[in-house]
Amino acid sequence: MKHWLILLLAIVAETIATSALKASAGFSRLMPSIIVVVGYGVSFYCLSLTLRVIPIGIAYAVWSGVGILLITLVGVVLYRQIPDWPAALGLLLILAGILVINLFSKMPQP
C-alpha cells in the first residue's frame, strides 16, 4: 500500500510541476521555474521508488494517466481550457484504462 501512496505523491508533484511549467513562461520567471525543476525531481524520484514493487508498465500507465486527468482539471480551473467532446471522450477512455489496470490486472509484482 505504501508504494501506491508514493506513486500518488509522484503524480501530484508532476501535476504541480506541469502547472508551473505554463506559469514559468518559457523559464523566464524564476519562482515557477524553480517549482518546475523541484516538482519534476520529486516526481521522478518517487516514481523510481515505486518501481521496486510495481511493474514499470503499470506504474507508468497510472502515473501518466492520472497525471493527464489532473492536469486537464488544472487547465479547466486555472486557465478555463474546457475539453471538447472528443477530448472528454479520450479522457474517459484513459480513466477506464486506469480502472481496468487497477481492478483486474493480475500482473506479477517482484
C-alpha positions, 0 to 999 in steps of 0.5 A: 500500500505504501508504494501506491501512496508514493506513486500518488505523491509522484503524480501530484508533484508532476501535476504541480510541476506541469502547472508551473511549467505554463506559469514559468513562461518559457523559464523566464520567471524564476519562482515557477521555474524553480517549482518546475525543476523541484516538482519534476525531481520529486516526481521522478524520484518517487516514481523510481521508488515505486518501481521496486514493487510495481511493474514499470508498465503499470506504474507508468500507465497510472502515473501518466494517466492520472497525471493527464486527468489532473492536469486537464482539471488544472487547465479547466480551473486555472486557465478555463481550457474546457475539453471538447467532446472528443477530448472528454471522450479520450479522457474517459477512455484513459480513466477506464484504462486506469480502472481496468489496470487497477481492478483486474490486472493480475500482473506479477509484482517482484 
